[in-house]
Amino acid sequence: MTLVRFLACLALSLPLALAAGADEVQKPNKIERAANRTAKGVERTVKRTGNWAERTGNRAGKAAERTVDKTENWVKKKLE
């Protein structure tokens, strides 16, 4: 009788223990942490590369404008 009562209490308390354990937030494992770090690194690299491309494009555009301006000024001086 005591064994049956013990097993019944155990069977009833098991779902409660599992439900309480499921609420805890587990720390991601080593592979997930590495994947998250890699993803963040890739995002930073993409952002840096995009910023570099934008700066380089702006510099190239400004350099072309300066060249055009200098050439126009040189042509004006020669034609005067």
ABEGO torsion letter per residue (X at the ends): XAAAAAAAAAAAAAAAAAAAAAABBBBBBAAAAAAAAAAAAAAAAAAAAAAAAAAAAAAAAAAAAAAAAAAAAAAAAAAX
